[in-house]
Amino acid sequence: MKTTTEKIITAILGYLMFLLTFMLISGSIYFFTQQFFLFGGISALIVTVLAFGFMIINPNEAMVITLFGVYKGTIKENGFM
């Protein structure tokens, strides 16, 4: 049996990523209206990937981060990540 030690991860604040996501949504809309479909599609794809990364951690809780089923660490800070 393989043992795993806990790794504490500090996450980027969610408000900064929310601002970046909002700017990408605005850029995607602009590109589609100006008929730059390639750039609009790329930015829409990036927004879709970023939107799944938001999480809210309540006080006295933690969130385990895994990548393809492999443990990467634990976030213990509370707030919007």
Secondary structure as a PSIPRED ss2 file (coil, helix, strand):
# PSIPRED VFORMAT (PSIPRED V4.0)

   1 M C   1.000  0.000  0.000
   2 K C   1.000  0.000  0.000
   3 T C   1.000  0.000  0.000
   4 T C   1.000  0.000  0.000
   5 T C   1.000  0.000  0.000
   6 E C   1.000  0.000  0.000
   7 K C   1.000  0.000  0.000
   8 I E   0.000  0.000  1.000
   9 I C   1.000  0.000  0.000
  10 T C   1.000  0.000  0.000
  11 A C   1.000  0.000  0.000
  12 I C   1.000  0.000  0.000
  13 L C   1.000  0.000  0.000
  14 G H   0.000  1.000  0.000
  15 Y H   0.000  1.000  0.000
  16 L H   0.000  1.000  0.000
  17 M H   0.000  1.000  0.000
  18 F H   0.000  1.000  0.000
  19 L H   0.000  1.000  0.000
  20 L H   0.000  1.000  0.000
  21 T H   0.000  1.000  0.000
  22 F H   0.000  1.000  0.000
  23 M H   0.000  1.000  0.000
  24 L H   0.000  1.000  0.000
  25 I H   0.000  1.000  0.000
  26 S H   0.000  1.000  0.000
  27 G H   0.000  1.000  0.000
  28 S H   0.000  1.000  0.000
  29 I H   0.000  1.000  0.000
  30 Y H   0.000  1.000  0.000
  31 F H   0.000  1.000  0.000
  32 F H   0.000  1.000  0.000
  33 T H   0.000  1.000  0.000
  34 Q C   1.000  0.000  0.000
  35 Q C   1.000  0.000  0.000
  36 F C   1.000  0.000  0.000
  37 F H   0.000  1.000  0.000
  38 L H   0.000  1.000  0.000
  39 F H   0.000  1.000  0.000
  40 G H   0.000  1.000  0.000
  41 G H   0.000  1.000  0.000
  42 I H   0.000  1.000  0.000
  43 S H   0.000  1.000  0.000
  44 A H   0.000  1.000  0.000
  45 L H   0.000  1.000  0.000
  46 I H   0.000  1.000  0.000
  47 V H   0.000  1.000  0.000
  48 T H   0.000  1.000  0.000
  49 V H   0.000  1.000  0.000
  50 L H   0.000  1.000  0.000
  51 A H   0.000  1.000  0.000
  52 F C   1.000  0.000  0.000
  53 G C   1.000  0.000  0.000
  54 F C   1.000  0.000  0.000
  55 M C   1.000  0.000  0.000
  56 I E   0.000  0.000  1.000
  57 I E   0.000  0.000  1.000
  58 N C   1.000  0.000  0.000
  59 P C   1.000  0.000  0.000
  60 N C   1.000  0.000  0.000
  61 E C   1.000  0.000  0.000
  62 A C   1.000  0.000  0.000
  63 M E   0.000  0.000  1.000
  64 V E   0.000  0.000  1.000
  65 I E   0.000  0.000  1.000
  66 T E   0.000  0.000  1.000
  67 L E   0.000  0.000  1.000
  68 F C   1.000  0.000  0.000
  69 G C   1.000  0.000  0.000
  70 V E   0.000  0.000  1.000
  71 Y E   0.000  0.000  1.000
  72 K E   0.000  0.000  1.000
  73 G E   0.000  0.000  1.000
  74 T E   0.000  0.000  1.000
  75 I E   0.000  0.000  1.000
  76 K C   1.000  0.000  0.000
  77 E C   1.000  0.000  0.000
  78 N C   1.000  0.000  0.000
  79 G E   0.000  0.000  1.000
  80 F E   0.000  0.000  1.000
  81 M C   1.000  0.000  0.000
